[in-house]
């Protein structure tokens, strides 16, 4: 099947992004992980620009520019300024699994991603989604694996960012244009992830805002804990579970 130039080049960028994900897993030094992450981010921005040019979507130009600014320039500058050169140039990464086994597991994750979402993407009839969705999921899973397999903070941080690159690659295929005024944010809290979602009204004011804190799952056990409790113990039980009223939907 003949594909337009933009879609063909997007498929090339997606394949190279997946190769960078494998390279991040197979690299022994922090400097190498950083370089492959930067390369992956450049390719991700290139995919945004290609789809923006091919499909005339202005939002993708902005997303590509933000990717270049934040990941290619800012993160690279912060890592070079914050870390001693000997930390990421010559030092090898401590890993829980050796590199050959890690590459094999990464390959299995990529194959599993294709088997899992490949038929769904093919059913849409969208050539971009057929490429980006399975490769994006594979990059997310490989990034998650590198997060688990590495024992040092900087490689783990880059693994999280590589996961975001994979989700971004799939996202520009699923929803290349998003309604303005809707945003979803994620941050790693000390006891788990914290999610923030908001929607603005037509005048730019916050219409709805929802926060899911790391202690949200504790509500399931809280009901059991307060059954047949003494009233004077309630403050202690509430403080123990770390629940927050900001988790309410507003």
Residue pairs with C-beta under 8 A, 6 or more apart in sequence:
1 127
3 11
3 127
4 54
5 54
6 50
6 51
6 53
6 54
6 55
7 51
7 54
7 127
7 128
7 131
9 46
9 50
10 47
10 50
10 51
10 54
10 128
10 131
10 132
11 127
11 131
13 43
13 44
13 46
13 47
13 50
14 47
14 131
14 132
14 135
14 136
14 169
15 135
16 39
16 43
17 40
17 43
17 44
17 47
17 135
17 139
17 165
17 166
17 169
18 110
18 135
18 138
18 139
20 36
20 37
20 39
20 40
20 43
21 40
21 106
21 138
21 139
21 142
21 143
21 162
21 166
22 103
22 106
22 107
22 142
23 32
23 36
24 33
24 36
24 37
24 40
24 142
24 143
24 146
24 158
24 159
24 162
25 99
25 102
25 103
25 106
25 142
25 145
25 146
25 149
26 99
26 102
26 103
27 33
27 36
27 93
28 92
28 93
28 99
29 88
29 89
29 90
29 91
29 92
29 93
30 83
30 87
30 88
30 89
30 91
30 93
30 152
30 154
30 155
31 88
31 89
33 93
33 154
33 155
33 158
34 76
34 79
34 88
34 154
34 158
37 71
37 75
37 158
37 161
37 162
37 165
38 71
38 72
38 75
38 76
40 139
40 162
40 165
41 67
41 68
41 71
41 72
41 165
42 68
42 72
44 67
44 71
44 165
44 168
44 169
45 64
45 65
45 67
45 68
45 71
45 72
46 64
47 132
47 169
47 172
48 60
48 61
48 63
48 64
48 67
48 172
49 60
49 61
49 64
51 57
51 60
51 128
51 172
51 176
52 58
52 59
52 60
52 61
52 64
55 176
57 176
57 177
59 176
59 177
59 178
60 172
60 176
63 168
63 172
67 168
71 161
71 165
75 161
79 88
79 154
83 154
87 154
88 154
93 150
93 151
93 152
93 155
94 150
94 151
94 152
95 102
95 149
95 150
95 151
96 148
96 149
96 150
96 151
97 105
97 149
102 145
102 146
102 149
105 145
106 142
106 145
109 138
109 141
109 142
109 145
110 138
110 141
110 142
112 141
113 134
113 135
113 137
113 138
113 141
114 134
114 138
116 134
116 137
117 133
117 134
117 137
118 130
118 133
118 134
120 133
121 129
121 130
121 133
121 134
122 130
124 130
126 173
128 173
129 173
129 174
131 173
132 169
132 170
132 172
132 173
133 170
133 173
133 174
135 166
135 169
135 170
136 166
136 167
136 168
136 169
136 170
136 171
136 173
137 166
137 170
138 166
139 162
139 163
139 165
139 166
139 169
140 163
140 166
140 167
140 170
141 166
142 162
142 166
143 159
143 160
143 161
143 162
143 163
143 164
143 165
143 166
144 159
144 163
146 155
146 156
146 158
146 159
146 162
147 156
147 159
147 160
147 163
150 156
150 159
160 188
180 200
181 199
181 200
181 201
181 204
182 198
182 199
182 200
183 196
183 197
183 198
184 195
184 196
184 197
185 195
185 196
185 197
186 193
186 194
186 195
186 196
187 193
187 194
187 196
188 194
189 213
189 214
190 214
191 214
191 215
191 242
192 214
192 215
192 217
193 214
194 211
194 212
194 213
194 214
195 211
195 212
196 209
196 210
196 211
197 209
197 210
197 211
198 206
198 208
198 209
198 210
199 206
199 207
199 208
199 209
200 206
200 207
201 207
208 249
208 250
209 250
210 249
210 250
211 244
211 246
211 247
212 247
213 244
213 246
213 247
215 241
215 242
215 243
215 244
215 247
216 247
218 241
218 242
218 243
219 241
219 243
219 247
221 241
222 237
222 241
222 243
225 237
225 241
226 234
226 237
229 237
